[in-house]
Amino acid sequence: MKMILNWFQRYWWLEKQIQVYLKDLVMTLVRVYVAWQFFRSGLVKFEDWQSTVSLFVDEYHVPVLSPEIAALIGTAGELILPILLVVGLVSRFSALGLFVLNLVAIMSYPILWTLDCPAALNDHFYWGVLLAVLFVGGAGKWSLDTYFMHRWGVNK
């Protein structure tokens, strides 16, 4: 029995070390990875604005908004929110905003559901899960959110 208890104590010690030393690294890597996916998409849209508007007119069927407004909001979100996410400023808001963008992309581009290769839909699913983790778990210690919370005494 004592051997089992010792094993659990060592396991819990290791678990604590992983949480202390690796959690923030992993959260930072997740922030950078997801942000890059959306930022890259925003750059492509920004570089060829005429094609972007044409895509929103012909391919993407965003409910409620006109194609021009949807293109503007989507591109702005894909360029601004990832920067905020990488530096960890208003991280939960940024993650939630990108999550909504991701959801709208899935709903407004119905061809994703009919493709023979499900990789595109799977990518959106993975990004959504990672963004949900960031929304719930926060950006981690290596973020401006944490810096400002400590500086302004929010955690006291």
LINMO-V759547 format. One record per run of one state. SS is the DSSP state (~ for helix, > for strand, _ for the rest). FROM is the first residue (numbers start at 0). TO is the last residue. If there is no record, write none. Layout:
# LINMO-V759547
{{SS	FROM	TO} {SS	FROM	TO}}
This chain:
# LINMO-V759547
{{_	0	0} {~	1	20} {_	21	21} {~	22	46} {_	47	47} {~	48	57} {_	58	65} {~	66	86} {_	87	89} {~	90	107} {_	108	108} {~	109	112} {_	113	117} {~	118	136} {_	137	142} {~	143	150} {_	151	155}}
